[in-house]
Amino acid sequence: MPGMPSIERHAFKVDGFDYVLVLREAGQITLALTGGHIPGRGHLFDLYREYDPFEKWEDYVPRIELFDDIDTGVNAFRLMRAVQGRMNGWINRARPSYFVIAPNSTRKATVYNRATALLARRIRGYQCQQIDQRFYFFRLATGATGQAHGSNDAREAADA
């Protein structure tokens, strides 16, 4: 419904790892690693779930959500394609007034630069403005033609 906040949650797998992508208008898009196995280290659940001594057995929910930069060996470009496809569908369905994409580590920043440049080229009716390492996408007024990207460097990197 136009004017109403839109929230979608997508669960998917890439290279044997479980991810959840939360797309919400008027907020940041969130990608969380929720399961999988790191070779030589073990299952993510065993490595990262915090033990709560006050948790009752009937309240036990075997779940983790990792947002930090964890070196799992996943193909970043395969993950980027999976996320972009879901984002494109959400943008076309929900037509959010704006949304924000921001990396939470310097290592992810280069992948995010490329991903947002590709996204800005593929979606119509939005303007992308980069401020620091955050990318703000604003829906243009009805009748505006074309789209602008706030950073020529990001566009040139995507064309390379």
Sine and cosine of phi, psi and omega as CSV:
sin_phi,cos_phi,sin_psi,cos_psi,sin_omega,cos_omega
0.00,0.00,0.81,-0.59,-0.02,-1.00
-0.87,0.50,0.66,-0.75,0.02,-1.00
1.00,0.04,-0.23,0.97,0.00,-1.00
-0.99,-0.13,0.58,-0.81,0.04,-1.00
-0.88,0.47,0.61,-0.79,-0.03,-1.00
-0.90,-0.44,0.76,-0.65,0.05,-1.00
-0.73,-0.68,0.79,-0.62,0.08,-1.00
-0.75,-0.66,0.54,-0.84,0.02,-1.00
-0.80,-0.60,0.83,-0.55,-0.02,-1.00
-0.86,-0.50,0.79,-0.61,0.10,-0.99
-0.96,-0.28,0.71,-0.70,-0.02,-1.00
-0.39,-0.92,0.19,-0.98,0.00,-1.00
-0.87,-0.48,0.61,-0.79,0.14,-0.99
-0.63,-0.77,0.82,-0.57,0.02,-1.00
0.79,0.61,0.61,0.79,0.05,-1.00
0.99,0.14,0.09,1.00,0.04,-1.00
-0.95,-0.33,0.61,-0.79,0.01,-1.00
-1.00,-0.05,0.72,-0.70,0.01,-1.00
-0.78,-0.63,0.43,-0.90,0.16,-0.99
-0.78,-0.62,0.79,-0.61,0.04,-1.00
-0.94,-0.35,0.86,-0.51,0.03,-1.00
-0.94,-0.33,0.87,-0.49,-0.02,-1.00
-0.94,-0.33,0.90,-0.43,0.00,-1.00
-0.72,-0.69,0.73,-0.69,0.06,-1.00
-0.94,0.34,0.48,-0.88,0.03,-1.00
0.88,0.47,0.59,0.81,0.04,-1.00
-0.15,-0.99,-0.01,-1.00,-0.02,-1.00
-0.99,0.15,0.49,-0.87,0.11,-0.99
-0.99,0.12,0.75,-0.66,-0.12,-0.99
-0.89,-0.46,0.75,-0.66,0.10,-1.00
-0.87,-0.48,0.83,-0.56,-0.02,-1.00
-0.84,-0.55,0.66,-0.75,0.12,-0.99
-1.00,0.05,0.84,-0.54,-0.12,-0.99
-0.89,-0.46,-0.15,0.99,0.00,-1.00
-0.07,-1.00,0.30,-0.95,0.02,-1.00
0.61,-0.79,-0.08,-1.00,-0.06,-1.00
-0.74,-0.67,0.81,-0.59,0.06,-1.00
-1.00,-0.08,0.87,-0.49,-0.02,-1.00
-0.83,0.56,0.74,-0.67,0.03,-1.00
0.99,0.13,-0.15,0.99,-0.02,-1.00
-0.86,-0.51,-0.57,0.82,0.03,-1.00
0.88,-0.48,-0.15,-0.99,-0.01,-1.00
-0.96,0.27,0.61,-0.79,0.01,-1.00
-0.85,0.53,-0.60,0.80,0.00,-1.00
-0.86,0.52,-0.71,0.70,-0.01,-1.00
-0.93,0.36,-0.53,0.85,-0.06,-1.00
-0.99,0.16,-0.56,0.83,-0.20,-0.98
-0.86,-0.51,-0.17,0.99,0.01,-1.00
-0.97,0.24,0.76,-0.64,0.01,-1.00
-1.00,0.06,0.68,-0.73,0.01,-1.00
-0.99,0.17,0.76,-0.65,0.06,-1.00
-0.92,-0.39,0.94,-0.33,-0.06,-1.00
-0.92,0.40,-0.29,0.96,-0.03,-1.00
-0.99,-0.13,0.02,1.00,0.00,-1.00
-0.98,0.22,0.79,-0.61,0.03,-1.00
-0.99,0.16,0.47,-0.88,-0.07,-1.00
-0.87,0.49,-0.54,0.84,-0.01,-1.00
-0.97,0.26,-0.27,0.96,0.05,-1.00
-1.00,-0.09,-0.01,1.00,-0.08,-1.00
-0.91,0.41,0.83,-0.55,0.06,-1.00
-0.80,-0.60,0.95,-0.32,-0.05,-1.00
-0.97,0.26,0.99,0.12,-0.09,-1.00
-0.63,-0.77,0.61,-0.79,0.14,-0.99
-0.71,-0.70,0.42,-0.91,0.13,-0.99
-0.64,-0.77,0.91,-0.41,-0.02,-1.00
-0.96,-0.29,0.79,-0.62,-0.01,-1.00
-0.93,-0.37,-0.24,0.97,-0.05,-1.00
-0.95,0.30,0.17,-0.99,0.02,-1.00
-0.99,0.10,0.96,-0.27,-0.05,-1.00
-0.89,-0.45,0.79,-0.61,-0.02,-1.00
-0.98,0.19,0.99,-0.11,-0.04,-1.00
-0.97,-0.23,-0.23,0.97,-0.04,-1.00
1.00,0.06,0.17,0.99,0.02,-1.00
-0.95,0.30,0.54,-0.84,0.04,-1.00
-0.95,0.30,0.95,-0.32,-0.09,-1.00
-0.88,0.48,-0.56,0.83,-0.03,-1.00
-0.96,0.27,-0.55,0.83,0.08,-1.00
-0.92,0.40,-0.67,0.74,0.05,-1.00
-0.90,0.44,-0.67,0.74,0.01,-1.00
-0.87,0.50,-0.68,0.73,0.02,-1.00
-0.90,0.44,-0.65,0.76,0.01,-1.00
-0.90,0.43,-0.65,0.76,0.00,-1.00
-0.94,0.33,-0.70,0.72,-0.02,-1.00
-0.87,0.49,-0.65,0.76,0.02,-1.00
-0.87,0.49,-0.68,0.73,0.02,-1.00
-0.93,0.37,-0.63,0.78,0.02,-1.00
-0.91,0.41,-0.69,0.72,0.03,-1.00
-0.85,0.53,-0.70,0.71,0.02,-1.00
-0.89,0.46,-0.69,0.73,0.01,-1.00
-0.90,0.44,-0.70,0.71,-0.01,-1.00
-0.88,0.47,-0.68,0.73,0.00,-1.00
-0.93,0.37,-0.56,0.83,0.01,-1.00
-0.98,0.19,-0.78,0.63,-0.17,-0.99
-1.00,0.04,-0.44,0.90,-0.06,-1.00
0.72,0.69,0.85,0.52,-0.02,-1.00
-0.89,0.46,0.48,-0.88,-0.01,-1.00
-0.94,0.35,-0.56,0.83,0.12,-0.99
-0.30,-0.95,0.31,-0.95,0.12,-0.99
-0.42,-0.91,0.31,-0.95,-0.11,-0.99
-0.80,-0.60,0.69,-0.72,0.10,-1.00
-0.86,-0.52,0.81,-0.58,-0.05,-1.00
-0.58,-0.81,0.78,-0.63,0.08,-1.00
-0.96,0.27,0.49,-0.87,0.03,-1.00
-0.96,-0.26,0.22,0.98,0.08,-1.00
-0.43,-0.90,0.38,-0.93,0.00,-1.00
-0.93,0.36,-0.50,0.87,0.02,-1.00
-0.91,0.41,-0.57,0.82,0.01,-1.00
-0.98,0.18,-0.31,0.95,-0.12,-0.99
-0.86,0.52,-0.65,0.76,-0.02,-1.00
-0.92,0.39,-0.62,0.79,0.04,-1.00
-0.92,0.38,-0.65,0.76,0.01,-1.00
-0.91,0.42,-0.61,0.79,0.05,-1.00
-0.85,0.53,-0.73,0.68,-0.01,-1.00
-0.93,0.38,-0.69,0.72,-0.04,-1.00
-0.90,0.44,-0.67,0.74,-0.02,-1.00
-0.95,0.32,-0.54,0.84,0.06,-1.00
-0.90,0.44,-0.67,0.74,0.04,-1.00
-0.91,0.41,-0.67,0.74,0.01,-1.00
-0.89,0.46,-0.69,0.72,-0.01,-1.00
-0.88,0.48,-0.56,0.83,0.03,-1.00
-0.97,0.26,-0.49,0.87,-0.11,-0.99
-1.00,0.05,-0.49,0.87,-0.03,-1.00
-1.00,-0.08,0.56,-0.83,-0.02,-1.00
-0.93,-0.36,0.54,-0.84,0.08,-1.00
1.00,0.04,0.24,0.97,0.02,-1.00
-0.78,-0.63,0.51,-0.86,0.13,-0.99
-0.92,-0.40,0.70,-0.71,0.01,-1.00
-0.96,-0.28,0.75,-0.66,0.04,-1.00
-0.81,-0.59,0.83,-0.56,0.03,-1.00
-1.00,-0.08,0.80,-0.60,0.09,-1.00
-0.78,-0.62,0.89,-0.45,-0.15,-0.99
0.84,0.55,-0.84,-0.54,0.02,-1.00
-0.97,-0.26,0.20,0.98,0.02,-1.00
-0.99,-0.17,0.57,-0.82,0.03,-1.00
-0.89,-0.45,0.88,-0.48,0.00,-1.00
-0.97,-0.24,0.83,-0.56,0.05,-1.00
-0.95,-0.31,0.86,-0.52,0.00,-1.00
-0.90,-0.44,0.72,-0.69,0.04,-1.00
-0.96,0.29,0.73,-0.68,0.01,-1.00
-0.98,0.20,0.41,-0.91,0.04,-1.00
-0.88,0.47,0.48,-0.88,0.02,-1.00
-0.85,0.53,0.72,-0.70,0.01,-1.00
0.99,-0.13,-0.19,0.98,0.04,-1.00
-0.97,0.25,0.70,-0.72,-0.03,-1.00
-0.97,-0.25,0.47,-0.88,0.04,-1.00
0.95,0.30,-0.09,-1.00,0.05,-1.00
-0.55,-0.84,0.46,-0.89,0.00,-1.00
-0.88,-0.47,0.45,-0.90,0.09,-1.00
-0.83,-0.56,0.75,-0.66,-0.12,-0.99
-0.94,0.35,-0.23,0.97,-0.08,-1.00
-0.77,-0.63,0.90,-0.45,0.07,-1.00
-0.93,0.37,-0.52,0.85,0.02,-1.00
-0.87,0.49,-0.67,0.74,-0.01,-1.00
-0.91,0.41,-0.63,0.77,0.01,-1.00
-0.91,0.40,-0.68,0.73,0.01,-1.00
-0.90,0.43,-0.61,0.79,0.03,-1.00
-0.90,0.43,-0.61,0.79,0.00,-1.00
-0.94,0.34,-0.54,0.84,0.00,-1.00
-0.97,0.25,-0.34,0.94,-0.05,-1.00
-0.95,0.30,0.00,0.00,0.00,0.00
